[in-house]
Amino acid sequence: MKKLFLLFTLTLALSCCNKDDYKPKTELEKLPQATQTGAQTFGCLIDGKAFVPPKFGSNAPNAFYQFVGGAYTLSIYGGTSGGPNLKGINIGCLDMPLIQQSTYELKEALTNNYFGRYSIGGGITYSGTSTTELPGTLTITRFDPANFIISGTFSFKAKEIYTGETVEITEGRFDMQYTN
């Protein structure tokens, strides 16, 4: 009877396990879900590798949207680690009209532009330049000024300003409550 009980227990335990439960996640599966609730999430693939900032602390995702001097400025940021290991992505716009749920071209970080920037450590910066050379897009899927929520997706290519090395940022997504 003991052997029968042991066999039954073992069969039940094995049938409850799914071999996919132990399958490693793909880089894309490591990213947060694309939500629109103000969940304070941010993530993307950098040259195919998952980049997901911590939910809390100094590198937690943050966003602000401010009206200053007759125009709007937007910044959406997420980072990891610190010091020389710091990696950060900033998406935004400088001195633009009111944003809407729409798709915008990411260009240079100049007045009247939307931009994408990737930084490493204290001094290596990759920036988008023009849509023909290094194309990029920012799609705002939810912009809710009453609840201070901004959500969307992004992708861009950026070039390191001194070496010319490029990185490709894909599958970007964010869902944040912003400050103003």
C-alpha positions, 0 to 999 in steps of 0.5 A, spaced: 500 500 500 505 504 501 508 503 494 502 504 491 501 511 495 508 513 493 507 511 486 500 515 486 504 521 489 510 521 484 505 521 478 501 527 481 507 531 482 510 530 475 504 531 472 503 538 475 510 540 473 510 543 466 517 542 463 516 550 460 516 552 467 523 551 467 525 554 460 529 560 461 525 567 458 527 570 452 530 577 452 523 580 450 519 576 455 524 579 460 520 586 459 514 589 462 507 588 459 505 594 455 500 596 460 496 603 460 495 604 467 500 608 470 504 602 473 511 605 473 514 600 468 519 601 463 523 597 459 526 595 452 531 591 448 538 594 447 542 591 441 537 585 443 538 584 450 533 586 455 534 593 459 529 593 465 530 599 470 528 597 478 521 599 480 524 603 486 530 607 488 534 612 484 534 609 477 526 607 478 523 609 471 520 617 472 517 622 467 515 629 467 511 633 463 511 641 464 509 647 461 514 653 461 515 659 457 509 657 452 511 650 450 512 643 453 517 639 455 517 631 456 522 627 459 521 619 460 527 616 463 529 609 466 536 607 468 540 601 471 546 601 476 550 607 478 557 610 477 561 607 471 555 601 470 550 606 470 546 605 463 540 610 462 535 611 457 531 618 456 526 619 451 523 626 451 521 633 447 524 640 448 519 646 447 513 643 443 506 644 443 501 640 447 503 632 446 497 627 444 496 620 443 500 620 436 506 617 433 512 622 433 519 622 430 525 621 434 531 626 432 536 630 436 535 633 443 534 640 440 529 645 441 522 643 437 524 636 437 523 629 440 529 625 441 532 618 444 538 618 448 542 612 451 547 613 456 553 609 459 557 611 465 559 618 466 560 620 459 558 615 453 552 618 450 549 615 444 544 620 441 539 619 435 541 625 429 536 625 424 530 620 421 534 618 415 540 616 418 538 613 425 530 613 425 526 612 431 519 613 433 515 615 440 508 612 440 504 615 445 498 610 446 495 614 453 496 621 455 491 622 461 492 629 464 487 628 469 490 622 472 497 624 470 498 618 466 503 617 460 504 610 456 507 608 450 512 605 445 519 607 442 524 605 438 530 608 435 538 607 433 543 612 436 550 613 435 556 615 440 558 622 439 565 621 439 566 614 436 560 613 431 558 606 434 551 605 434 546 601 438 539 599 436 533 600 442 527 596 440 521 594 443 521 600 448 515 600 452 513 605 458 507 606 463 508 611 468 505 617 472 508 623 470 509 629 475 509 637 472 
